[in-house]
């Protein structure tokens, strides 16, 4: 009998979803900007600050980031219109705000 799980668990996030993990993934002035924004946030806004900066930290630590940057600078990154993105979300029954 195997000890392997039936449903494999996804890999953990590169950046832990907390202030310490986010700060560790950011460098220099960006880390200080994160701390300034988090400390200035009202308690009800702190979650939004953490969420936004977690996304920034995930982008900063993306191993494919250089490839995406190069594609953007070369004008070869595939894009879609906002209307297409909204239509896709509506078709999937997802909220559009």
N, CA and C of each residue as an Amber inpcrd file, in Angstrom:
protein
   291
   0.8420000  -1.1760000   0.0000000   0.0000000   0.0000000   0.0000000
   0.8890000   1.2420000   0.0000000   0.4790000   2.2430000  -0.7420000
   1.2720000   3.4570000  -0.8810000   0.8450000   4.5070000   0.1330000
   1.8000000   5.3140000   0.5320000   1.5060000   6.4230000   1.4510000
   1.2870000   7.7200000   0.6930000   1.2350000   7.6570000  -0.6350000
   1.0470000   8.8580000  -1.4440000  -0.3930000   9.3450000  -1.3240000
  -0.6050000  10.6530000  -1.2300000  -1.9790000  11.1580000  -1.1660000
  -2.7090000  10.9110000  -2.4900000  -4.0020000  10.7300000  -2.3930000
  -4.8100000  10.5240000  -3.5970000  -4.8090000  11.7890000  -4.4440000
  -4.9820000  12.9170000  -3.8020000  -4.9770000  14.2080000  -4.4930000
  -3.7130000  14.9510000  -4.0910000  -2.7700000  15.1140000  -5.0070000
  -1.5240000  15.8020000  -4.6240000  -1.7970000  17.2380000  -4.2010000
  -1.0370000  17.6760000  -3.2260000  -1.1660000  19.0430000  -2.7400000
  -0.3930000  19.9760000  -3.6610000  -0.9520000  21.1560000  -3.9370000
  -0.1960000  22.1020000  -4.7690000   1.0620000  22.5550000  -4.0410000
   2.0320000  22.9880000  -4.8200000   3.2660000  23.4890000  -4.2150000
   2.9630000  24.7510000  -3.4110000   3.7010000  24.9770000  -2.3220000
   3.4630000  26.1870000  -1.5330000   3.8410000  27.4320000  -2.3390000
   3.2570000  28.5420000  -1.9510000   3.5660000  29.8120000  -2.6080000
   5.0400000  30.1390000  -2.4320000   5.6210000  30.7840000  -3.4590000
   7.0150000  31.2310000  -3.3570000   7.1660000  32.2440000  -2.2400000
   6.1310000  33.0450000  -2.0530000   6.1510000  34.1050000  -1.0470000
   5.0580000  33.7960000  -0.0320000   5.4180000  33.6160000   1.2460000
   4.3840000  33.3880000   2.2640000   3.4020000  34.5580000   2.2970000
   2.1400000  34.2580000   2.5520000   1.0860000  35.2770000   2.5460000
   0.9980000  35.9720000   3.9080000   2.0920000  36.6050000   4.3000000
   2.1060000  37.4010000   5.5290000   3.1250000  38.5200000   5.3490000
   3.0880000  39.4920000   6.2510000   3.9480000  40.6740000   6.1180000
   5.4210000  40.3060000   6.0970000   5.8220000  39.3590000   6.9230000
   7.2270000  38.9620000   6.9730000   7.6830000  38.3430000   5.6450000
   6.8590000  37.4570000   5.0880000   7.1960000  36.8240000   3.8170000
   7.2460000  37.8130000   2.6730000   6.2920000  38.7260000   2.6630000
   6.2470000  39.7440000   1.6100000   7.4860000  40.6290000   1.6940000
   7.7970000  41.1130000   2.8800000   8.9520000  41.9920000   3.0600000
  10.2500000  41.2920000   2.6560000  10.3730000  40.0020000   2.9740000
  11.5860000  39.2670000   2.6380000  11.7630000  39.1330000   1.1250000
  10.6470000  39.1080000   0.3810000  10.7210000  38.9440000  -1.0700000
  10.9850000  40.2620000  -1.7970000  10.7050000  41.3750000  -1.1380000
  10.9190000  42.6920000  -1.7520000  12.3190000  43.1890000  -1.4270000
  12.8240000  44.0740000  -2.2620000  14.1770000  44.5880000  -2.0370000
  14.1790000  46.0920000  -1.8460000  15.1160000  46.5600000  -1.0460000
  15.4220000  47.9790000  -0.8990000  14.2360000  48.8890000  -0.6980000
  14.1150000  49.8510000  -1.5870000  13.0830000  50.8830000  -1.4760000
  11.6830000  50.2930000  -1.5650000  11.5110000  49.2290000  -2.3410000
  10.1850000  48.6040000  -2.4490000   9.7680000  48.0040000  -1.1010000
  10.7090000  47.4270000  -0.3820000  10.3980000  46.8850000   0.9440000
   9.9710000  48.0150000   1.8790000  10.6920000  49.1230000   1.8310000
  10.3470000  50.2540000   2.6940000   8.9880000  50.8380000   2.3110000
   8.6960000  50.8980000   1.0130000   7.3980000  51.3970000   0.5560000
   6.2750000  50.4940000   1.0770000   6.4960000  49.1850000   1.0350000
   5.5180000  48.2330000   1.5650000   5.2660000  48.4900000   3.0470000
   6.3460000  48.5870000   3.8280000   6.1860000  48.8290000   5.2610000
   5.4740000  50.1530000   5.5330000   5.8460000  51.2070000   4.7960000
   5.1850000  52.5060000   5.0020000   3.6840000  52.3970000   4.7350000
   3.3240000  51.7440000   3.6240000   1.9110000  51.6270000   3.2620000
   1.1530000  50.7720000   4.2800000   1.7680000  49.6790000   4.7230000
   1.1060000  48.7980000   5.6900000   0.9120000  49.5060000   7.0250000
   1.9380000  50.2100000   7.4970000   1.8340000  50.8980000   8.7900000
   0.8590000  52.0670000   8.7560000   0.6720000  52.6720000   7.5840000
  -0.2460000  53.8020000   7.4630000  -1.6890000  53.3600000   7.2390000
  -1.8980000  52.0840000   6.9190000  -3.2400000  51.6000000   6.5910000
  -4.1070000  51.4690000   7.8360000  -5.3770000  51.8190000   7.6710000
  -6.3540000  51.5630000   8.7280000  -6.5250000  50.0490000   8.8400000
  -6.9160000  49.5470000   9.9990000  -7.0560000  48.0980000  10.1580000
  -7.9130000  47.4390000   9.0720000  -8.9900000  48.0950000   8.6900000
  -9.8670000  47.5030000   7.6730000  -9.2470000  47.5240000   6.2700000
  -8.1680000  48.2890000   6.0840000  -7.4950000  48.3610000   4.7900000
  -6.2140000  47.5260000   4.7300000  -5.7660000  47.0350000   5.8700000
  -4.4970000  46.3040000   5.9240000  -4.5240000  45.0420000   5.0560000
  -5.6400000  44.3360000   5.0240000  -5.7210000  43.1260000   4.2080000
  -5.5060000  43.4390000   2.7270000  -6.0950000  44.5310000   2.2610000
  -5.9100000  44.9350000   0.8700000  -4.4640000  45.2890000   0.5620000
  -3.7970000  45.9420000   1.4980000  -2.3830000  46.2860000   1.3260000
  -1.5520000  45.0150000   1.2270000  -1.8050000  44.0770000   2.1330000
  -1.0710000  42.8120000   2.0980000  -1.3220000  42.0650000   0.7960000
  -2.5570000  42.0360000   0.3410000  -2.8870000  41.3200000  -0.8890000
  -2.1750000  41.9350000  -2.0880000  -2.2140000  43.2620000  -2.1900000
  -1.5710000  43.9370000  -3.3220000  -0.0690000  43.6960000  -3.3210000
   0.5610000  43.8440000  -2.1580000   2.0100000  43.6900000  -2.0990000
   2.4340000  42.2310000  -2.2210000   1.5610000  41.2950000  -1.8190000
   1.8770000  39.8850000  -2.0460000   1.9500000  39.6270000  -3.5520000
   1.0070000  40.1950000  -4.2960000   1.0420000  40.0540000  -5.7620000
   2.3320000  40.6480000  -6.3290000   2.7090000  41.8090000  -5.8410000
   3.9540000  42.4400000  -6.2970000   5.1510000  41.5390000  -5.9890000
   5.1910000  40.9740000  -4.7830000   6.3080000  40.1070000  -4.3900000
   6.3300000  38.8300000  -5.2290000   5.1570000  38.2810000  -5.5440000
   5.1020000  37.0890000  -6.4030000   5.6520000  37.4180000  -7.7900000
   5.3090000  38.5840000  -8.3150000   5.8420000  38.9830000  -9.6240000
   7.3510000  39.1810000  -9.5540000   7.8230000  39.8100000  -8.4840000
   9.2620000  40.0620000  -8.3330000  10.0690000  38.7710000  -8.2410000
   9.4730000  37.7140000  -7.7030000  10.2070000  36.4620000  -7.5070000
   9.8660000  35.4100000  -8.5550000   9.1150000  35.7870000  -9.5790000
   8.7260000  34.8370000 -10.6330000   9.9540000  34.4180000 -11.4330000
  10.2460000  33.1170000 -11.4870000  11.4140000  32.6730000 -12.2470000
  11.2960000  32.9700000 -13.7420000  10.0910000  33.1730000 -14.2340000
   9.8810000  33.4970000 -15.6550000   9.8370000  34.9990000 -15.9010000
  10.0310000  35.7790000 -14.8550000   9.8870000  37.2280000 -14.9540000
  10.7270000  37.8660000 -16.0340000  11.9730000  37.4460000 -16.1770000
  12.8380000  38.0360000 -17.2010000  12.3030000  37.7700000 -18.5960000
  11.7520000  36.5890000 -18.7910000  11.1870000  36.2390000 -20.1040000
   9.9860000  37.1290000 -20.4230000   9.1330000  37.3810000 -19.4180000
   7.9810000  38.2460000 -19.6330000   8.4150000  39.6880000 -19.8950000
   9.3930000  40.1490000 -19.1300000   9.8950000  41.5090000 -19.3380000
  10.4360000  41.6680000 -20.7440000  11.1920000  40.6890000 -21.2060000
  11.7460000  40.7390000 -22.5640000  10.6270000  40.7650000 -23.6000000
   9.5850000  39.9530000 -23.3970000   8.4600000  39.9250000 -24.3410000
   7.7290000  41.2690000 -24.3660000   7.5800000  41.8870000 -23.2100000
   6.9350000  43.2060000 -23.1570000   7.7690000  44.2300000 -23.9170000
   9.0600000  44.2530000 -23.6410000   9.9350000  45.2280000 -24.2890000
  10.0280000  45.0030000 -25.8000000   9.9160000  43.7410000 -26.2320000
   9.9680000  43.4370000 -27.6650000   8.6170000  43.5740000 -28.3500000
   7.5520000  43.7860000 -27.5660000   6.2170000  43.8960000 -28.1450000
   5.6470000  42.5570000 -28.5890000   6.1310000  41.4540000 -28.0060000
   5.6580000  40.1300000 -28.4090000   4.8060000  39.4380000 -27.3420000
   4.5020000  40.1210000 -26.2530000   3.6860000  39.5260000 -25.2040000
   2.2330000  39.4760000 -25.6700000   1.6050000  38.2940000 -25.6550000
   0.1990000  38.2180000 -26.0660000  -0.6790000  39.0360000 -25.1130000
  -1.6390000  39.7300000 -25.6750000  -2.5510000  40.5360000 -24.8670000
  -3.9850000  40.2380000 -25.2660000  -4.9160000  40.7030000 -24.4480000
  -6.3370000  40.6170000 -24.7810000  -6.9970000  41.8910000 -24.3020000
  -8.1280000  42.1960000 -24.8730000  -8.8270000  43.4200000 -24.5110000
  -9.5490000  43.2440000 -23.1810000  -9.8750000  44.3620000 -22.5610000
 -10.6430000  44.3290000 -21.3230000 -12.0090000  43.7090000 -21.6040000
 -12.6030000  44.0510000 -22.7440000 -13.9120000  43.4950000 -23.1040000
 -13.8490000  41.9670000 -23.1880000 -12.7700000  41.4310000 -23.7470000
 -12.6230000  39.9750000 -23.8450000 -12.4710000  39.3500000 -22.4630000
 -11.7290000  40.0050000 -21.5880000 -11.5490000  39.4880000 -20.2280000
 -12.8750000  39.4990000 -19.4740000 -13.6490000  40.5670000 -19.6200000
 -14.9590000  40.6530000 -18.9590000 -15.8860000  39.5690000 -19.4970000
 -15.9150000  39.3900000 -20.8160000 -16.7730000  38.3690000 -21.4180000
 -16.3930000  36.9770000 -20.9100000 -15.1050000  36.7190000 -20.7840000
 -14.6490000  35.4120000 -20.2970000 -15.1030000  35.1800000 -18.8640000
 -14.9830000  36.2090000 -18.0090000 -15.4140000  36.0820000 -16.6180000
 -16.9280000  35.8760000 -16.5350000 -17.6890000  36.6270000 -17.3450000
 -19.1310000  36.4770000 -17.3350000 -19.5350000  35.0820000 -17.8020000
 -18.8760000  34.5670000 -18.8250000 -19.1770000  33.2290000 -19.3330000
 -18.9020000  32.1520000 -18.2820000 -17.9130000  32.4180000 -17.4330000
 -17.5610000  31.4680000 -16.3810000 -18.3930000  31.6650000 -15.1240000
 -19.2950000  32.6580000 -15.1340000 -20.1280000  32.9370000 -13.9720000
 -19.4040000  33.6300000 -12.8480000 -18.2810000  34.2880000 -13.1710000
 -17.4890000  34.9950000 -12.1650000 -17.9390000  36.4500000 -12.0650000
 -17.7560000  37.0640000 -10.9100000 -18.1620000  38.4690000 -10.7630000
 -17.2840000  39.3990000 -11.6090000 -17.9040000  40.4590000 -12.0570000
 -17.2070000  41.4990000 -12.8190000 -17.4710000  42.8020000 -12.0940000
 -16.4210000  43.3860000 -11.5450000 -16.5880000  44.6450000 -10.7890000
 -15.7040000  45.7090000 -11.3340000
